[in-house]
Amino acid sequence: MIHTAELTKSYDGVEALRGVSLDVEQGTVLGLLGHNGAGKTTLVNILSTLLPPSGGSATVAGHDVVRESREVRGRIGLTGQFASVDEKLSGLDNLVLIGRLLGASRRQARVRAEELLSAFDLSKAAHRQCRTYSGGMRRRLDLAASLVGRPQVLFLDEPSTGLDPASRISLWETVEALVADGTTVLLTTQYLEEAERLADSVAVLSEGTVVAAGTPTELKARVGERTAHLSVTRREDVSRAATALRRAGLSAVENPGEGTVSVPVVAFADLAHVVRAVDEGGVAVAGLTLSEPSLDDVYLSLARKSTAMPAV
Amino acid sequence: MAVMSPVDPAADAKAASRSAHWRPAGALTQFSVFAERSLRTLIADRRLIVLMLAQPLILLVIFSQVFGSLAHPSRFPVGVNYIDYLMPAILITSGIAAAVGSGSELIRDMDNGVLTRFRTLPVGLHWVLVARAVTDVLRTAVQTALLLVCAALFFGFTPKGGVLGVCAAFLLALVVITSLTWVFIALGAWLRSARIMQSISGLTLFPLMFASSAYVPVDSLPAWLRAVALVNPVSYAVDATRALALDWPVGGEVASALATSFLVMTVAVVAAVRGFRRPPTR
């Protein structure tokens, strides 16, 4: 559904994209990870026909984004970091407007608008100016606006930014339902958690190129392990705990200053080993936390690897 | 990067079109949707409507009472009272201010996220501009019509050209205003900066209005100002409008005012559409 081949984009002397080639099959979600300035938004803007590429090519829903942009536009929806609805109009008016521009009659547009407003829990605010909506409501309206035409391809550019956890989960559920229905989604995000939940495959963008691609699990496996942090009640027990862990065959890093011991773990089952080992060693445990590899870990690891192996 | 699936645009297109359920809107629909949007945002704020109608009225009062009470300059046409002299000029000058406003409004609209969304819809972007031009000129037309009525009722506006002459003047003024509106829309579409637009309008608005035959006969201006007024297109537009309203002998002024307006409008429309179509800066 989305295919890019050596896509490049430079403006103002900045090379935003340097040869990006991606493929997204129909009915799947591609998560695009990257820090600010990596080129995620530029890529989304090119694929949604907002910007022309400097080189390379891209087709979305079977049409070239440059030569057949009108056809592309009829089949996509876009939700951006900046909610693009008309603040001076009401939520209902906004959705009806978009529906009519997509070719619906006034009545059809209104039916579709009311359907979406109810699905996104905005019916009560439907007649108020968008200016009066809260941030979360505006995001929901923006998402609704991108869905008016039942797009084949949906671009979500950092959709969770500024959303509270409950709204975030609600958003994820909505996206999952759309994908189950056959929609293809390209999602950019800075949250590894979001990519893990929604994405069938992930690509990591850094300085305009794709430095890694694969399933979320593959990516995290490449990066490193989870780490269990055990905190002991008494500082002196740190070395005792470490000894007990090593005796059980686990590797342990002592942090006497913080009163913790760090243990790399691969599976959750390992946690049980950790607790049992320490317990058998007779050490009083104050707490246990598990840290996941973060996006920073992903980048650091990939940056190191990419200098070592130029052909990624 | 590895290709994850065979690339087959034709299959994709077929899969995509199977569910595209509406056919994209035609030109007229697009125009009316955008026009409705402009009008609706206009009407949305009641206070704006009052201001819209009050502003030209206030200007009329100021100009007629302040300037009208001055002793007539020596070169003032005989037998014409000031309000009759002034009104046709006001038709044009209030249009200039409105045209500048159009450009500024366009820039503000471009900062409005919804325009980004329009760029991702299968619509012709130029209709956004056309809708803006039409609704803005319509608004100005309503304002100036109201002005004329008030002037006739309360300020002793009794032009020799009668209703017919005034209507002709009104229509000519609308053509001039439309072409000016497109000029500022084009400026807005290219500059895209509210601050630059403000500077330009600040620099050009007053010279355009005052260094012209709008408020006093050109001959009574000091020599250097007269030189500016003689190259100021506003002077010619005002002369033509005035001639129609006051039933003065009309030479080629009306024809040349129309021709120039259409020429300027054509260039401005092309420039505006080109400027507007350029992608957003991000």
Interface residues (C-beta under 8 A of the other chain):
Chain A: M1 H3 S21 L22 D23 E25 Q26 T41 N45 S48 T49 L50 L51 P52 T59 A61 G62 H63 D64 R70 E71 R73 G74 R75 I76 L78 G80 F82 A83 S84 V85 D86 E87 K88 L89 D93 N94 L97 I98 G99 R100 L101 L102 G103 A104 Q108 Q129 A145 G149 R150 Q152 V153 G182 S201 A203 V210 A213 V312
Chain B: M1 A2 V3 M4 S5 V7 P9 A10 A11 D12 A13 K14 A15 A16 S17 S19 A20 H21 W22 R23 P24 A25 T29 Q30 V33 E36 R37 R40 T41 A44 N112 G113 V114 L115 T116 R117 F118 R119 T120 L121 P122 V123 P279 P280 R282
